[in-house]
């Protein structure tokens, strides 16, 4: 199978999936979620694969959804309808993407996320579906759109760090470094960037000798505990709220700012700490 947005390789029981849009920090476009799922399913079907590694090409893991495509573009686009809007269309789109990202969770094989640079916004949605994450010390992870224009649709924050830290991350939209993420329990380990490849390889080498059936039973037994606690219902709320966030008065303001001054400046204003769109409810 040929892909446009990812690379796929298998070597010595390890399938490596690389998000491959490095010119835009591997930003998520319309094709990437589907291609990611297809690659995971290829690894699932390959009896020679015992472990999957997910990484990003270029300077970082994934900078989230491509805001040049989804926020800055003029007119109606996927995820930003003209008003009045149909929330079921947004829900269908984001639920489909979430299902694709969660192929990492559903895979019967362990998935190791290798994070360098940034795993931001939708990029963190993808990363946190991995079973184990190793980050470079200076890498950053977080969900800034929780400040305006988004919700983490996989909602893996509460699964991985519990209620207090999940609320801290989503109430602030903060980005945290590898050591902070490790201290919080969000990831397995943070290491200097120069050691990242070797650390991930060592973990792969330790896991890949275990029989596939044993790995599958361990992963399914652990995952079902969180599914029984309502993970999929939580994701249904998050997928619905994500669409609402993009069509709230403040969400419409954010897109207007992105169109007026570019998405980078709009993001800078959103994340500055100043009040967000204080006049939005009066003008929209």
C-alpha positions in Angstrom: 0.0 0.0 0.0 1.3 3.5 -0.9 0.7 6.4 1.5 0.9 10.2 1.0 1.2 11.3 4.7 3.1 8.5 6.4 6.0 6.1 5.9 5.8 2.4 6.9 8.6 0.0 7.4 9.1 -3.4 9.1 12.5 -4.7 10.4 13.3 -7.4 12.9 9.7 -7.7 14.4 9.2 -3.9 14.7 6.9 -2.0 12.4 7.8 1.7 12.3 5.1 4.2 11.3 6.3 7.7 10.6 4.1 10.7 10.3 5.5 12.3 7.1 4.5 15.9 6.5 7.7 17.5 7.8 7.3 20.8 6.0 4.3 21.5 8.2 5.5 19.7 11.4 3.5 16.7 10.3 0.2 18.6 10.7 -2.9 16.5 10.4 -4.8 16.8 7.1 -7.8 15.0 5.8 -5.8 11.9 4.7 -3.5 11.3 7.7 -6.0 9.7 10.2 -7.1 7.1 7.6 -3.6 6.3 6.5 -2.5 6.0 10.1 -5.2 3.4 10.8 -4.4 1.5 7.6 -0.8 1.3 8.6 -1.7 0.0 12.0 -4.0 -2.6 10.5 -1.1 -3.7 8.2 1.1 -4.2 11.2 -1.7 -6.0 13.0 -2.1 -8.4 10.1 1.7 -9.1 9.8 2.7 -12.1 11.8 6.3 -11.0 11.8 5.5 -7.8 13.7 5.5 -7.9 17.5 5.9 -4.2 18.3 4.9 -0.9 16.6 6.8 2.4 16.9 5.1 5.6 16.0 7.3 8.7 15.3 7.3 11.9 13.3 9.6 13.0 10.5 11.7 16.2 10.6 11.7 18.6 13.5 8.9 17.2 15.6 6.2 14.5 16.1 3.0 16.3 15.2 1.9 20.0 15.5 -1.8 19.1 15.5 -4.4 19.8 12.8 -3.2 21.8 9.8 -4.6 25.3 10.8 -3.6 26.7 7.4 -6.2 24.3 6.0 -8.8 24.2 8.7 -8.7 27.7 10.4 -7.0 30.2 8.0 -8.7 29.1 4.8 -11.7 31.2 3.7 -15.2 29.9 3.4 -16.8 26.7 4.7 -14.3 23.9 5.3 -14.3 20.6 7.2 -14.8 21.3 10.9 -15.9 24.9 10.4 -19.3 25.2 8.9 -21.3 28.3 7.9 -23.9 29.2 10.5 -26.3 27.8 11.4 -24.3 24.6 11.7 -25.2 21.0 11.9 -23.4 19.4 15.0 -24.0 15.9 13.7 -21.7 16.6 10.7 -18.9 17.7 13.0 -19.4 14.8 15.3 -19.3 12.3 12.4 -16.0 13.8 11.1 -14.2 13.9 14.5 -15.6 10.5 15.6 -14.2 9.0 12.5 -10.8 10.6 13.1 -10.8 9.5 16.8 -11.7 6.0 15.7 -8.6 6.1 13.3 -6.3 7.4 16.1 -7.6 4.8 18.5 -6.4 2.1 16.1 -3.2 2.4 18.1 -5.1 1.6 21.3 -7.1 -1.2 19.7 -4.0 -2.9 18.1 -3.3 -6.2 19.7 0.4 -5.3 19.5 2.3 -2.9 21.9 2.7 0.6 20.4 5.6 2.8 21.5 5.3 6.5 20.8 8.7 8.2 20.2 8.3 12.0 20.7 10.7 14.7 19.7 10.0 18.3 19.0 6.3 18.8 19.7 3.2 16.6 20.1 0.7 19.4 20.2 -3.1 19.6 20.1 -4.3 16.8 17.7 -0.7 15.5 17.7 -1.1 14.8 21.4 -4.4 13.1 20.7 -2.5 10.7 18.5 0.5 10.3 20.8 -1.5 9.5 23.9 -3.2 6.6 22.2 0.1 4.8 22.2 0.7 2.2 25.0 4.1 3.5 26.0 5.7 6.9 25.3 9.3 8.0 25.5 10.0 11.7 25.0 13.1 13.8 24.4 13.7 16.0 27.4 13.2 19.2 25.4 10.1 17.9 23.5 6.8 19.4 24.4 3.3 17.9 24.7 -0.1 19.5 25.5 -3.4 20.6 24.1 -3.5 24.4 23.7 -6.8 24.4 21.8 -8.5 23.6 25.1 -8.2 27.4 25.6 -10.4 28.0 22.6 -11.4 26.1 19.4 -11.0 22.5 20.5 -11.3 19.6 22.8 -9.0 16.5 22.9 -11.2 14.0 21.1 -9.4 10.9 22.3 -9.6 12.3 25.9 -6.7 10.2 27.0 -5.5 12.7 29.5 -7.7 11.5 32.3 -6.8 7.9 31.5 -3.1 8.5 31.8 -2.7 11.2 34.6 -6.0 11.2 36.6 -8.5 13.9 37.4 -6.3 16.6 38.9 -3.6 16.7 36.3 -6.0 16.2 33.5 -8.0 19.3 34.7 -4.7 21.2 35.1 -3.7 20.5 31.5 -7.1 21.2 29.9 -8.0 24.3 32.0 -4.7 25.9 31.0 -3.8 24.4 27.6 -0.2 24.3 28.8 2.6 22.6 27.0 5.0 20.6 29.2 8.4 19.2 28.6 9.5 15.5 28.7 10.7 15.6 32.3 7.4 17.3 33.4 5.4 14.7 31.5 7.3 11.9 33.1 6.9 13.3 36.6 3.2 13.6 36.0 3.0 10.0 34.9 1.8 11.0 31.4 4.7 9.1 29.7 7.0 6.3 30.5 10.3 8.1 30.3 12.1 11.3 29.2 15.7 11.1 27.9 18.2 13.5 26.3 17.4 13.9 22.6 20.7 12.2 21.6 19.5 9.0 23.5 16.0 8.9 22.2 16.5 6.5 19.4 18.6 4.1 21.5 16.1 4.2 24.4 13.2 3.3 22.1 15.2 0.6 20.4 16.2 -0.9 23.8 12.5 -1.1 24.8 11.6 -2.6 21.4 14.3 -5.2 21.9 13.0 -6.1 25.3 9.4 -6.5 24.1 9.7 -8.1 20.7 10.9 -11.4 22.0 7.6 -12.0 23.8 5.1 -14.1 21.9 2.4 -12.1 20.1 -0.4 -13.9 21.8 1.1 -13.1 25.3 1.4 -9.4 24.3 -2.1 -9.3 23.0 -3.6 -10.8 26.2 -1.7 -8.4 28.4 -2.7 -5.3 26.4 -6.4 -6.3 26.1 -6.6 -7.1 29.8 -5.3 -3.7 30.8 -7.2 -1.7 28.2 -10.6 -3.3 29.0 -10.3 -1.9 32.5 -10.5 1.7 31.2 -13.1 0.8 28.6 -15.3 -0.7 31.4 -14.9 2.6 33.2 -16.4 4.5 30.3 -13.6 5.6 28.0 -15.7 5.3 24.8 -18.6 7.3 26.3 -16.1 10.0 27.4 -14.8 10.2 23.8 -18.4 10.6 22.6 -18.8 13.7 24.7 -15.4 15.0 23.7 -16.1 14.6 20.0 -19.4 16.4 20.3 -17.9 19.2 22.4 -15.0 19.6 19.9 -17.4 20.7 17.2 -19.3 23.0 19.6 -15.9 24.6 20.6 -15.2 25.5 17.0 -18.7 27.1 16.5 -19.0 28.9 19.8 -18.7 32.8 19.7 -15.1 32.5 20.8 -14.4 29.7 18.4 -15.8 31.8 15.5 -13.6 34.7 16.7 -10.5 32.5 16.6 -11.1 31.5 13.0 -11.8 35.1 12.0 -8.5 36.1 13.7 -6.7 33.3 11.8 -8.1 34.6 8.5 -7.3 38.2 9.3 -3.8 37.9 10.8 -2.8 34.3 10.0 -3.1 31.3 12.3 0.3 31.7 13.9 -0.6 35.1 15.2 -4.1 33.9 16.2 -2.5 31.0 18.2 -0.1 33.5 19.8 -3.0 35.6 21.0 -5.0 32.6 22.2 -2.1 31.3 24.2 -0.9 34.6 25.6 -2.8 34.4 28.9 -4.8 37.5 28.1 -8.6 37.2 28.0 -9.8 35.4 24.9 -12.2 37.2 22.6 -13.7 39.5 25.3 -16.0 41.1 22.8 -17.0 37.9 20.9 -20.3 37.4 22.6 -21.3 41.0 21.8 -20.2 41.0 18.1 -21.1 37.5 16.8 
